[in-house]
Amino acid sequence: MRMYDLIVKKRSGYELTHEEINYLIHGYTNDNIPDYQVAAFLMAVFFHGLTPRETSDLTMAMVNSGDMVDLSSIAGIKVDKHSTGGVGDKTTLILAPLVAAAGVPVAKMSGRGLGHTGGTIDKLESIPGFKASVSTNKFLKQVKDIKVAVAAQTGHLAPADKKLYALRDVTATVDSIPLIASSVMSKKIASGADAIVLDVKVGSGAFMRTLADARALARSMVEIGRAVGRKTTAVITNMDQPLGNTVGNALEVREAIKTLNGKGPQDLHYLCLELGSRMLLAGGVITSSDDASGLLQNLLTSGKAMEKFTEMVRFQGGDITVLSNLNNLPRANNFYPVKSPESGYISAIDAESVGRSAMLLGAGRHAKEDFIDPAVGIVLEKKLGDNVHKGETLAHLHVNDTKMLPEAEKLLTMSYKFSAQSPEKIPLIIEYID
Ligand code: URA
């Protein structure tokens, strides 16, 4: 087999065989096929796409390029959840303990943030002492003992995806639906869960800007999951404004804790109940989504979900005293209000710009090796549909290093759009794909 022939075949729009895809991924992972040939192949995929069979084969070839976490020693149906990335999306911090408190084991591998979307691991690491890098044995033992662990994904899971993603990033081939679907699903499948609930974001802060694309991505991932024997469902949700009111690591932990105590912002609370219900249904502990939602609501108001989060933080070395005294989480030295430049209804908040503004303050990374300041970020005081007067505070910037403050403030102000009439309400949950 020759890589040159595979490039020609895909460039001409033909379907590759199972063996050809394995040859490509195996050869690339082992450095036997150079970047420039794989780059040419990726561009051919970008224009011609992949068939569902090719997409599943590519996914499994990437899974088989590294280790697979074996969760079989943990009793019950293990359910994982994945979001395609949003701004202010702290749902994993809430859902992992919430669903575990309902009896479904959650063994969750998560990533760090890059670009305008944050990463769960960075958020958890803003809790002093919290250790996200744990050995597989310790990870499994924790899930057996307390039903929940959230750990940093190791480099041995789907290493082919890691290498391919870095190449896609510099060859303008990231936004290809079959490449995104196989990349996400390879990591989910390698993480070992029996069932997967996907939150596919659509809107100004998401990878997918149109509903048609979000639907195609969700369908492709659900199909891959089914093809390889993992029960997979997807929910398409709106990301036309940040989720909740906070963007930035410790600020998001603070909001997640409020939500776990039943006092979170309405959109975040509602999304957690919806995704949590899907996870309970997938985990087989309940059969109706109304019952699931009621059970989850009870776990929030009774304090059981918060107890589970506290247990998880303690097991992973975090300082649990900050959980009851949120002022002891990292806090920025300066707070700057951002004032409304006009009067009217807020008709749009460009979520990507809010994410980029937080990144400028130090809450996110431009490059993998960048340092994150856990304390900084943005608290939105006004959201879509709110009526404001000129000069009223739209948001507060939480700042330590003021170097990028003017740019961050400008970006945040520009992310708000205004209208004379109250804008049409866009539902948060747009569609279910089963
Ligand atoms: N997230 C991933 O893990 N992979 C992609 O290709 C895009 C987003």
Residues whose N, C-alpha, C, O or C-beta is under 5 A from the ligand:
A	BS01	URA	V174 L179 I180 S183 V184
